[in-house]
Structures are given as C-alpha cells and as structure tokens.
Amino acid sequence: MSQYSFLQTNDPSPAAATVITRSQPGFEDAPPSSADMEAINRYAAVPLRPEQVYVRSMYLCSSQPCSSDGCRFTRGALEEIAERIVGQSVLTGHDRTGLPLARFFKAAVVERGTDENGEPLFFVRAWFYWLRDTSGAKDLRLNIDGGIYREVSLAWKYDNWRCSICQAANGACGHRPGERYGGQTCYRLIGHVTEVLEGSLVYKSADRGTCLAGARTALSNPREASFVLICGAGDPVFHSLREAGLIEESHPAGEWLGPLAGSAEKLWVRCHSKTDANRIAQQVLTPDGCCLAEILPVSGNEMEPPGEIWIFTREASHRIPLDRSAEREV
C-alpha cells in the first residue's frame, strides 16, 4: 500500500487547498529548489548553483521519550531545535575536533506516525547540503543513499526540566527518571533548549526513528509512490487517510509551498477556487507536471459553479465535463 505525506494548514481562506503530488523515491537526486538555494547561499561565501550541491535530510529528534538520557522534548522544545539547528554543522559521531561533513540550511517540526497510545509523534526534520566537487562528496552520497550511513543524533543543552509524573521542577519531587511509578515511566520533560550544537551521523541512534532521509519525501519502501497533501483544516481526505495510517509526515502548508516549488510531477488539488488551484499548480508543478484540480462548492459563491474538475499544466488548462444525471435522479 502506498505511503502518504501531508501538509496541513489552519488557514480558513480559499487558498487553504488540498494538493496531492506523486514524488520520486525518497533519495532522489533532484536539483534543489530556488527557495532551497536561497537558504543555502546564506552560508556560502561565493554563491552556489543547484548543480554544485547535494541535498539530503534527517529526522533529527522526536517528542517520544529517550531511554538513554531519560529526557523527552515538548513540542515547544522541538520548535526551538528546528530554529536553532539551521546553520549548524553535520558531524560524524559528535566529534567536534574535526571539520564538518555538511551544513544544515532549513528545518521544520513534522508529524510522523503515532506512539503506543495512538498520539501523534513529532520529529524535527532538518535538511543539509554539501558540495559535489569536494573530496569524498560522492562517497558520502553513496553511503547515505545506500543505507550504510543511516542513524543520526543531536547535541544540545538545557538548564531546567520538569518531572513527567508530577510536573515538579528539576527533580524536587524525588521521582527518578527511568523509574516507573503507578504504571508510568518518569522522564525529564524538556520545555526549553538553551543551545543546539550540531547533528551527527552515528552508529546507533538513541532516539527511536531518527534517521537519514531524502531531499524531499522519505519512504519506508523506495519503490512505493508518495503523495503530498496540502489541505484546509478539517478536510475529510486528510482525516480519513490519517485514520487509515497512511500519513508519512505532516507540515504547516503555509511554510511549505515555497520549498515545494517546481518539485511535483502529479498533483491533486482540492480547493474552493479555480484561481487558487491554478496558482498552486503553477508554483509547485515540474515543467512537464500535471495537476488534477477539484473545485469544491462554497455556500453563497456565485462567481464559479461548484463541482468543476480541471486539468492544469504549466502551459494549459482543460475542464473535464461531469455527468450529474445520477445525482439528479437520487
């Protein structure tokens, strides 16, 4: 069964659309988008071109408890990590005596799977780049894409924590991290991260599910298709697929249209406006991509008839006629 990736927005405006795009396998060697190159060039002394860099990503840390250090990040702490990892180095084995392998240039908190209680899990996904023409650049790419380099780890600092059992500060309650009390395991809840030092390739991750991923969408099976969905809050498609366990990860849509620019070969758009559907298609489609746009009905909107379906490409648009006779007979 295919896996899905989702981008969700709480924006109630007509621009809060639903877009599904079929992507290449997770470790595709596609050129970085213009938005990615803009972010990368903030760290380059000489402006770089897309053909000069490799881009990959990693799921760096998560909201699940870490048994090795007894800590658990809150959603707020993950947001701080996503903000502060940008510009930091990618190292090997947390060895800060050597030079970096690569550099992080963007990151986001994404929803990815659920825990044993069915609650959403959140990960920091961080993208990094390195130069194609440097010594060892191809070896690094081959080892990442071939699964030899797979697991990752975060180096960070904090100055206070709360008990996950009773919320007391800094162990004042006497509950010990790692011990069980009334069926619950005690963890240090980290609500604030004072510093993010680096992210490393390691032989074994302490945080379950943290791993290297592709430039765009990571799949558990690279032969399977992946879809990206951008939807308005409460869209039944999103909720149905989430309940079916087909969500790979989710993001706030407003932050992700730019990075998706020119990356989608096939899209499915569900929104209330043909204009918005066309705008999204033109922004996100590859030059030879194709978009199926479903214009959903809006109460009181007399400007455009509801229920239209269109096909958009970069060059043209075509309306698909619908046979409503069956609906009228019901």
Secondary structure by P-SEA (a helix, b strand, c coil): cbbbbbbbbccccccbbbbbbbbccccccccccaaaaaaaacccccccccccbbbbbbccccccccccccbbbcaaaaaaaaaaaccccccccccccccccbbbccbbbbbccccccccbbbbbbbbbbbbccccaaaaaaaaaaaccccccccccccccbbbccccccccccccccccccccbbbbbcccccccccccccccccccccccccccccccccccbbbbbbbbccccaaaaaaaaacccccccccccccccccccccbbbbbcccaaaaaaaaaacccccbbbbbbbbbbccccccccbbbbbbcccbbbbbbbbccccccc
